């Protein structure tokens, strides 16, 4: 089995939910960026149709002495942090995948469950993200969280979670309106957000010079920030 001497234990936090030495019997190695992550085929194949089909097609089943290596080419597009979180949710239940415990976990599991075709984990993440915005997000997250999660929801077309983020951002628009990432939203998502903010009575729009990019032709901010009116 590939040596993992020097591998940062912080990178293998998902194995904290197993008994000591459990990793020594891992029969799959996931290679993501510069990480070699030992996993167990029975756990992964039970949740992932992609991995189950792949393992069925192997000429010889993997063993802890001769593990199957899922290399970077196979896992192209996967972020190391997402894979660690995905495995944490997979291993934390001592043989049964558990529900995500945070927005970060739910979004990571959503992305990887889609990649690995893991419907049960996809369902767990979706159920978590259907919670009301007040239960998912908090004002202390204003500087980093809500806009980032809305970008994720917008990109992955997570409609219910997107609506939760939009409601939260609209409620705390006075803290978030200058976030440049708002202009990275799709036109439809941005329009829905601005309507929600307008309904909260916080939005004031004014025209700027035309640049050829529609979203650059409007600036927005808390109503109290401007003394002029929309022309």
Residue pairs with C-beta under 8 A, 6 or more apart in sequence:
1 24
1 26
1 38
1 64
1 65
1 66
1 67
2 29
2 36
2 67
2 69
4 23
4 36
4 38
7 35
7 36
11 35
11 37
11 80
11 84
12 23
12 37
12 38
13 84
13 88
14 84
14 87
14 88
14 90
14 91
14 92
15 22
15 23
15 38
15 91
17 88
17 91
17 92
17 93
17 94
18 91
22 40
23 38
24 64
25 40
25 64
26 38
26 39
26 40
26 64
26 67
27 40
27 41
27 61
27 62
27 63
27 64
27 67
27 68
28 38
28 39
28 40
28 41
28 44
28 51
28 62
28 67
28 68
28 69
28 70
29 36
29 37
29 38
29 39
29 67
29 68
29 69
29 70
30 36
30 37
30 39
30 70
30 75
30 83
31 37
31 69
31 70
31 71
31 72
31 75
32 72
32 75
32 78
32 79
32 80
32 83
33 72
33 80
35 80
35 83
37 83
37 84
37 87
38 67
39 87
41 51
41 55
41 61
41 62
41 68
43 90
43 91
43 95
44 51
44 90
44 116
45 51
45 52
45 55
46 52
47 90
47 97
47 116
47 118
47 120
47 121
48 116
48 117
48 118
49 116
49 117
49 118
49 119
50 115
50 116
50 117
51 116
55 61
55 62
55 68
58 68
60 66
62 68
75 83
77 115
78 112
78 115
79 108
79 111
81 108
82 108
82 111
82 112
83 112
85 104
85 105
85 108
85 109
85 112
86 108
86 109
86 112
86 113
86 116
86 121
88 105
89 97
89 98
89 99
89 100
89 105
89 109
89 121
89 124
90 97
90 121
92 98
97 120
97 121
97 124
98 124
99 124
99 127
99 128
100 106
100 108
100 109
100 124
100 125
100 128
103 129
103 136
103 137
103 145
103 149
105 125
105 128
106 125
106 128
106 129
107 125
107 129
107 149
107 152
109 121
109 122
109 124
109 125
110 122
110 125
110 126
110 129
110 156
110 158
111 156
112 118
112 121
113 119
113 121
113 122
113 125
114 122
114 156
126 158
126 160
129 136
129 153
129 158
129 160
129 161
129 164
130 160
130 161
131 164
132 164
133 164
133 165
133 167
133 168
133 171
134 168
136 161
136 164
136 168
137 145
137 146
137 149
137 164
137 165
137 168
139 172
139 175
142 172
142 175
142 176
143 175
146 165
146 168
146 169
146 172
146 176
147 165
147 169
147 176
147 179
147 181
147 182
148 181
149 161
149 165
150 162
150 165
150 166
150 169
150 185
150 189
150 193
151 181
151 184
151 185
152 158
153 159
153 161
153 162
153 165
154 162
154 185
154 186
154 189
162 189
166 189
166 192
166 193
166 196
167 196
169 176
169 193
169 196
169 197
170 193
170 196
170 197
170 199
170 200
170 202
171 200
173 197
173 200
173 202
173 203
173 222
174 202
174 222
176 182
177 220
177 221
177 222
178 221
182 190
182 193
183 190
183 215
183 216
185 193
187 214
187 215
190 215
194 203
194 205
194 220
197 203
197 220
201 223
202 222
202 223
203 220
203 222
203 223
204 220
204 221
204 222
204 223
204 225
204 226
204 230
205 218
205 219
205 220
205 230
206 218
206 219
206 226
206 228
206 229
206 230
206 231
207 217
207 218
207 230
207 231
208 216
208 217
208 218
208 219
209 217
210 217
211 217
